[in-house]
Amino acid sequence: MFGIDLSFGFKHLVFLVLLFMGAFSLFYRLYKTPSFPNHESANMHDSAMPAFEKEPSIEVDTGFSHEGERYTNTKYGFSFNLPSLYIPRMQSYDETADILTFDAAGDNSFQIFIMAYDEPAINPERIKIDVPDIVIKNARAGTLDGAEALVFESFEESLGETYEVWFARDGYLYQMMTYADKAEEVNKVLGTWKFQ
């Protein structure tokens, strides 16, 4: 499907993917709030859910803003609709990798890991070469504002079942991850993704 040659090296990609997985695990431990008694049947708009105070829209010097219902990342040149109850954060690891986290009451969180990447696309075979232990289930093609994406379910020991969307664009690899049961909510957000 996609021909990929990672010229920056196998060890670098494995390191960055493991860094991504470790950062997500750390994010999970730091920001996960206790589950509600019947969280499987609750949704964010359920009146039985406790009210959460919305933080005011913020603009930060790290290359993003969250004004009203729109998140804009000026560093990477994209934006998407994001309900104001989400709290965006960006953690830089060096000049080639960032983790964007979006937290809304614990279980409603997702993250996007972005790293320098010199290939036009990504596929399951290439990922398996670099990360042989990764679980890739139900892989399928998708698009985000014209960028070809790989969508799949996975399993992370510390998180359980996950939903992931990986794609490459303009010299970067984007790896979005959330809980498997939050796929529909995150797809609504990703469906509004626009590159500048």
N, C-alpha and C positions, 0 to 999 in steps of 0.2 A: 504494500500500500504506500508507505512512505520510505524513501531511501535516506537513511541518516548515518552520518559519519561524524562522530564527536571528536574533533581534532584537538580539543583541549585536554583530552586524556580520560581514560577510564577511572583512574584513582580520584581525580578531581570531581567527576560526576557522582561517583559513589559517596565520596565525602560530603558533597553538598546535599544529596538526597538523604543521607543519614542525619546530617545536620537539620534538615527540614523536619524529618520524622521526630528527632529529639526535641526540637523547638516546639513542635505541636504538642508533644507529650508534656513538656514543661508548661506550656500555655494551658493545657487541659487541667493540670494539677493546681495552677495558680488561680485560674478564673472560674472553675466549675463551681456552681452553687449547688446546694443540696437539691435533690429531685423532689418534686411535689408528690404527695401520696399516690396519685393516680395519673402520672405524667403521660402515660400512653394515650389516655383518652382526652387529655387537655390540649388546647391549642392556645396560641398567644392572645387570641381575642375572647377567650372564655371568661365569663364574668366571675367564675370561681377563682381565677388566678389573682394573686395579690397585685396591687398597683405598683409600678416601678416609676420612680421619678425620672423624667427625661432630663438629660444633661443638655445645657444650651449648646447650640451649634458652635463648633470651635474651628479655628484655623491655626495650624501649627507650622512652624518653620521647617518641618521635615518633608515638605513636598506634597501635602494633601490638605483638603478642606472638606468639611461635612456641614453644608449649609442647607437647612430645611430638610428636604427628602433626597438630596443629591450629594453623593460622595464624588470628589474629583481628586485624582492623583496627578499632579503636575510633573512629578519626577518621571513617571512612566507613560504619561500621556493618555489616560483613559478616565472614564467616569461611568457611574451607574446609579440607579435609584436605590436608596438605602433608607429604610424607615429611621426616623430620628431617635428611636430607642436603642439603636446600635451604637456602640462606642468604638470608633476606629482607633487603632494604634499601629505604629510602624517601627519595627526594630531592624536596624542595619547591622549586618555582620562584617562587611567590608565593602569595598567599592563595587563588588559584583553580586551581592545578595542581600535581599530584604525579606522580612516576614511581615505581612499586613494581617492584623487580627481584627475581627469584628465581633464584639461581644454584646449580646442582648440577653441578660438573665441566664447565664450558664449554658444550658443545653442548646440554646438557639445561636450558638457561635459558629463561625467559620473562619478560615484563614487562607491567605494566598501567599505562597512562597515564590519569589521572583529571583532568578539568577541569570547572569550573562550566559548566552547560548548562541552558537553560530550556525544552527541548522534551521531549515524552514518549517519542520514539523516533528512530531513525536509519534511513536507507535508502541504497542505492547512488546513486540520482539526486542526493540532497542532498550526499553526499560528493563526487561528481563536479563539482557546481557549485562547491564550495569548494576542492577539490583536483583540478583537471582532469587532472593527469598520473598520478594514482594508478591502479594496476592492480587491478581487481576481477574475479576469476574465480570461477566456481561459487558465486555468492552464493545463500544460502539462509537461511531463518528458523530460529531456535532460541529457547530460553528458558533463563534462569538464575534459578532460584527465583522464577518467575513474571514476570520481566522479559523483554520481547521483545528478542531479540538478532539481529544481522546477522552471519552467519558467512561468511567468504570466504577464498580464497587470493589472494596478492598477490606482488609482486616488488619488492625493495628492492636497489638497485645494490650496496651494500656487504654485504648479507646473502644475496642470492639469493632463492629461493622462501620465502615466509612464509605462515603460517596466522594469521588474525585473527578475533577475536570482538569486536564493538562493540555496546554497549547503553547505554540511558539509564535512570536511576532516581533519584528524589528530588533533582533539581537537578544531577545530575552525568552526564557522558558518560564511559564506561569503554571503553578501547581496549586489548584484550589482543593481544599479538603474540608469536609464537615462530617457530622454523624449521618449514618445512612438514613435514619428516619427524618432528617431535615432536608433531604434532597429537593423536595417540591418547593419548600420555602426559599432555598438558595437558588433554585432555577428561576424563580420569579425575579430575584435580584439580578442574576446573570443575564436574563433575557433583555435587560435594559442597558447592557454594557455597550459603550461607544468609545472607540479610539478617536483621539483628536488628530 
